[in-house]
Amino acid sequence: MEIDAIRTSVLKGNFFVTDHAITEGFKDGISVGDMLHVIRTGKIIERYVERKRCLIYGRNADAIPVHVVVDCRESRFIDIVTTYVPQRDQWIKNQVRKKRKR
């Protein structure tokens, strides 16, 4: 689950964008092109090893911060699971998750 392997999958066209990613992206004005741009230029900020997923942070062409969750269960094929614009009340500089108050 390294960024270079994820980028290679995208470059080769070995990816699938879920309906959920398209729907959630539409809500925040994020296109499939934006998602792919973030994967090509962004960085992994969280890994969910048990689920074989990671969270990639980057900016779209308009410099808006975007998060993309990628599923890497298959060795050479990825699924773009969801995407969203990070909320300031939940993230520090869009890259570090804030701790929840109890």
Buried (B, 14 or more C-beta within 10 A) or exposed (E): BEBEEBBEBBEEEEBEBBEBBBEBBEEBEBBBEBBBBBBBEBEBBBEEEEEBBBBBBBBBEEEBBBBBBBBBEEEEBBBBBBBBBBEEEEBEEBBEEEEEEE
